[in-house]
Amino acid sequence: MMKYGAEHVEHKFTLSFMESEVRGQWRDIYLRMHLEAGETFPEDLIDPTILVICNLDGVIVQIVLHDEGCDCEFQFTYAEKAQIENFVQEHVNV
């Protein structure tokens, strides 16, 4: 996770499913991150969660990092996004 425009920093974490809801033509999937031992969230990130927006066929359209339930100035690295995509495809019934 990194602030927009900042240096890429990879964080090691696992994921768990929180909830899912259909919103018109979209399915919103909410995930929680659990940092691995020795990892810390960036200082300005208080309560991060992940919103994965899919179409109704299960194709991921967007992955958004939320902090305290709102969009924030942080984004995922390509490797972190790949981890999230794999988790959704393997563990969430889309």
Secondary structure as GFF3:
##gff-version 3
##sequence-region A 1 94
A	DSSP	beta_strand	2	3	.	.	.	ID=ss1
A	DSSP	beta_strand	13	23	.	.	.	ID=ss2
A	DSSP	beta_strand	26	35	.	.	.	ID=ss3
A	DSSP	beta_strand	48	55	.	.	.	ID=ss4
A	DSSP	beta_strand	60	67	.	.	.	ID=ss5
A	DSSP	beta_strand	70	71	.	.	.	ID=ss6
A	DSSP	beta_strand	74	75	.	.	.	ID=ss7
A	DSSP	alpha_helix	78	91	.	.	.	ID=ss8
###
